Amino acid sequence: MTEFVKEAGIKGEVAIITGSASGIGKAIAMRYAKGGAKVVIADFNLEAATAVAEEIKATGAEAMAIRMDVSSEEEVNAGVEAVVKAYGSVEILVANAGLQIVHPVEEFPLEDWDKVIDVNLKGAFLTARACIKHMYPAKRGSLIFTGSFHSKAASPLKTAYIAAKHGVLGLGRAIAKEAVAHGVRTNVICPGLVMTPLIVKQIPEQAKELGISEEDVKAHVLHMEDTHGLVSTPEDIAEVAYFFAAMPTMCLTGQSLDVNCGLLYG
């Protein structure tokens, strides 16, 4: 057996989940709370984050909400420090906050490009860096990045998002090479289509840009024809996030796991 790190599971561990006021992030937060973790709902929308934290606390679990713009170094550092002050440590980070904007590449405004890169890639780096400073001295921790089908493949109109998600995969792999010596595991979840508010918003936007029907967007752009209509749920992704966090040894690090209902990458 590889080096022992901790008891299996996440009971009593402090978990920061970014972008967790809705969608995949919220599902992960709820799953971690069920597993006994102290859950931090970190989101740009503090009101929504607070509502989720209260929902979790109503189940008897521990939770707190913080406002965090993951693209802001100051907010990320201050937020992580506030968590450590409140709970004494941070054992788990799920860098999940994401933003999607679609345009043809020749019309892609630099401002929109920067927003997508800042939230998806820069935000993953900033939150990981802030948490590592507390994980390394403790010789334990789990960094989990939410990648995407688009960490390994491409679709039209999504150049910024695809560049960012490819970057997230590389970031996770690179950090794993360094963090393993400090008892910190680093892994990437790569979901396929998950019907979150982010995806639902994209469907009419892409139909308009491409001049096709919303059904064609679902079938061909979102690849539902390749999965025979099967779509993952946020709860499916949450189970994978729990698996990565709960692993008791260092044997599983530097990995990416595709969660896509059988959709194969090229």
N, C-alpha and C positions, 0 to 999 in steps of 0.2 A: 504494500500500500504506500502511496506517496505521502509526503510529509503531512501530518495531521495539522489542521488549521483550527477547527472549531467543531462543536456539536452540529450534526445535521439539522437543518432548519434555520429559521431567522428569529426565533422568539427572543425578545428583549433587545434586538439590534435596531439601530437608528437608520432609517432609510429616507433619503431625499429623492423625490421623483419630480423632475421638472416637467412642465406642461401637463400637470396632473389634475387640472380643474375639469377636464372632460376627456372623452375618447379613451385611447389606449392608456394614457397616463393615469386616468382615474381608475380604470379597471385594475391596473397594477397596484395602485395604492390600496384599493379595497382588498385585493388578494394578499398583500403584505400584512395588512391589518388583521385579516383572518388568521394569518400565520403567526401573529403575536409580535410583529414589529412595531416600533414607534415610528409613525409615518409622518413625513413632512410634505405637505402639499405646496410645492413651489411653482408659482404661476404668475404671468404678467397681470392677470385679472385677480386681484386680491379678494374682491367680493365673492367671486365664484370659488376661489380656493378655500375661503373661509367656510362656505356652504358645504363643501366636500369634507373638510376637516370636522365640522359639526356632525355631519352624517356618520362619519367613522366613529366619533366619540359616542354617539348614541348607541353604538353596538357594544360599548364597553372597552373599546380599544383606545390607545393613545394616539393623538394626532395634533399637529399644529399647522397653521397656514402662514406662509410668507410670500410677499410680493417679490418676484425675481424676474427681471429682464435679463435673460441669459446672455444677451449680446453686450451687456454692460459689465465690465470688469469690477467696478465699484459695487454694483448691486449683488453680483455673484459672491464676491469675497465677504461682503457684509452679511449676506444671507446665510452662508455656511458658518460664519463665526457666531451668528445668532443661534443657530441650531446647536452648535457645540456648547455654547453657554447654557442653553436650556436643558440639553440632554447629556452633556459630557463627552460625546463622541459622535462619529458618523462611520457606520460600517458598510453602508450600501449607497451607491449613487446610481440612479437610472436617468441617464441623459436622454430625455425623451422629447423635449420641446421641439416643435417643428413648424415650419411655415412653407406654404406652396404658392407660387405665383406662376402662371403660364403665359407665354408669349412666343411667337416665332422668333428665332434667334436674331434675325436681322432687324427686328423691332423691339428687342428686349431692352427696356430702359435700365441704365446703370444703377439707378436708385433701387429698382426692384431686385436686380441681381444682388446688390449688396445686402438687402434685407434678408434674402433667402440664405445667402452664405453666412451672414452674421448669426442668424438664429440657429440654423441646422449644424453648421460646422464650428464656427467660432464659439458658439454657446457650449457645444460638447467639450471643446478644449478648456474653456474657462472653468466650467463646473468640475471637470475631472481634476484639473490642476489644483483648485481650491480644496477639494476633498482629499486628494493624495497627501497634502501637507499634514493631515490629521491621521490618515490611514498608515502611512509609512512608519511613524514612530511606534504605533500600536502593533505593527507587523501583522495586520489583518485588514481585509476589505474586499469588496466586490464592486467593480465598475462595470456597468452594463449600458451599452449604447444602443439606441433604437436606430438601426439602419433602415434598409428598404430593399425591395425587389430592385430598386434603382441604385442600390450599391453595387450591383453586378450586371445590370442590363440597362437598356435605354428605351425611351419613348419620345415621340415628337412633342415640342412645345415646352419641354421641361429641362432645358440646358442647365439652369442654375441649380435646380433641385438635384439633378443627377450628378452634377459636379460635386455638390455638397455631400450627398450620400455616399458617393465613391470615396470622398475624403474622410467621412466618418468611419468607414470600414478600415481604411489605411491608418487612421488615428488610433483606433482600437488595437489593431495589430502591433503598431509601433509602441504604444504604451505598455502592452503586455510584455514586450521584450525587456523593458526596464523594470516594470512593477513586480514581476515574478520573484525577483531577488528580495523584495520587501514584504512578501506574504500577501500581495494584493493580486487578485484575479481580474482579468479584463476580457469581456466577451461582447459580441455584437449580435443582436436579433435582427433578422432581415425579413420583415413581413411582406407578403404579397398584398393583394387587395383586402383591405379592411374597411368596412363601411362606417367610417367616422365622419363627423361634420366636415373635416378637411377634404375628404374624398367627395362627399355629396356636393360640396360647393364647386368642385372642379368639373363635374359632368356637364352642366350647361355651358360653362366657360369654354371647355374644349370643343363641344359641339359647334358653338358659334365660330370659334377660330378656324376649325377644320372644315366647316360647311357640311357637317354630317349630322345624323340624328343622335339623340342621346342614347338610344339603344345600340347604335353602332359604336359609340364611345365605350359603352360598357363591354361590348363584345370584343372589339379589336384593340382599342387603346388601353383599356383596363384589363384585357386578357381574359375576360370571363369565358370566352369560347374555349380557351385552353384548359379551364378547370371545370368545364361542364356546369357552369353557373355556381359552383361552390365559392363561398366567400368566408374568410376567417372573421371571427368576432374579436372585439377587444379582450374578452375573457380568455380566448385562445392564446393571445400574445401574453397575457398576464401569467398564465400557467408556465410559459417558457421563462419569463422573467423570474418567477419564483424558483424554478429549477436551477437557473444560473446562480441566484443569490444563496440558495440553501445548500449548495455543494460543500461538503465538509473538508475537502482536501484541495491541494493545488493542481490536481491532475487536469482540470478543465479550464484552460486559460488560452487566450489568443485565438479563440474560435469564433466563427460566425455560423448561425443556425438559420436556415431558410424555413419560413413558416408560411406556406403559400398554397395549400390544398393541391399539391402535385404539379404546380407550374414549374417547369424546368428552365434553368437559365442557359443561355448560349455561351 
